[in-house]
Amino acid sequence: MGWDSLTLVELRVTRLVASGSTNRQVAQQLHVSRHTVDFHLRQIYRKLGIGSRVQLAGLAFEHRLS
């Protein structure tokens, strides 16, 4: 688990969420459904051992992804 386990799409979702985009905005930018974004976020949270967008944004900032 951890950053190395994230897929390229999950990293893109992470960057967009960390920059303040909503799930709907992420979906529009990636040309997927909002439910797909929800799925990717659940996978990201599981892989990173976190539970919120705030935690994700903080980690992304620490890892210079935002």
C-alpha positions as CSV (number, residue, x, y, z in Angstrom):
1,M,0.0,0.0,0.0
2,G,1.0,3.6,-0.1
3,W,1.8,6.1,-2.8
4,D,3.5,3.5,-5.0
5,S,0.3,1.4,-5.1
6,L,-1.7,4.3,-6.7
7,T,-2.6,3.9,-10.4
8,L,-2.1,6.8,-12.8
9,V,-5.8,7.6,-12.7
10,E,-5.8,7.6,-8.9
11,L,-2.9,10.0,-8.9
12,R,-4.8,12.3,-11.3
13,V,-7.8,12.1,-9.1
14,T,-5.6,12.9,-6.1
15,R,-4.1,16.0,-7.7
16,L,-7.5,17.3,-8.8
17,V,-9.1,16.7,-5.4
18,A,-6.1,18.3,-3.6
19,S,-6.4,21.3,-5.8
20,G,-10.0,21.8,-4.6
21,S,-12.1,20.2,-7.3
22,T,-15.3,18.6,-6.3
23,N,-16.1,15.0,-7.4
24,R,-18.4,16.3,-10.1
25,Q,-15.6,18.6,-11.4
26,V,-13.1,15.7,-11.3
27,A,-15.5,13.6,-13.3
28,Q,-16.0,16.2,-15.9
29,Q,-12.3,16.8,-16.3
30,L,-11.5,13.0,-16.6
31,H,-14.6,12.3,-18.7
32,V,-15.9,9.7,-16.3
33,S,-19.0,9.5,-14.1
34,R,-19.1,10.9,-10.6
35,H,-19.6,7.4,-9.3
36,T,-16.3,6.4,-10.9
37,V,-14.6,9.2,-9.1
38,D,-16.2,8.0,-5.8
39,F,-14.8,4.6,-6.5
40,H,-11.3,5.9,-7.2
41,L,-11.4,8.0,-4.0
42,R,-12.4,4.9,-1.9
43,Q,-9.5,3.0,-3.4
44,I,-7.1,5.9,-2.7
45,Y,-8.3,6.3,0.9
46,R,-7.9,2.5,1.4
47,K,-4.4,2.4,-0.1
48,L,-3.2,5.4,1.9
49,G,-5.0,4.5,5.1
50,I,-6.9,7.7,5.3
51,G,-10.6,8.7,5.5
52,S,-11.1,12.2,4.2
53,R,-10.4,14.7,1.5
54,V,-8.7,16.9,4.0
55,Q,-6.2,14.1,4.8
56,L,-5.7,13.4,1.1
57,A,-5.0,17.1,0.4
58,G,-2.5,17.3,3.2
59,L,-0.7,14.2,2.1
60,A,-0.7,15.4,-1.5
61,F,0.8,18.7,-0.4
62,E,3.5,16.9,1.6
63,H,4.3,14.8,-1.5
64,R,4.2,17.8,-3.8
65,L,1.3,16.4,-5.8
66,S,-1.0,19.4,-5.5
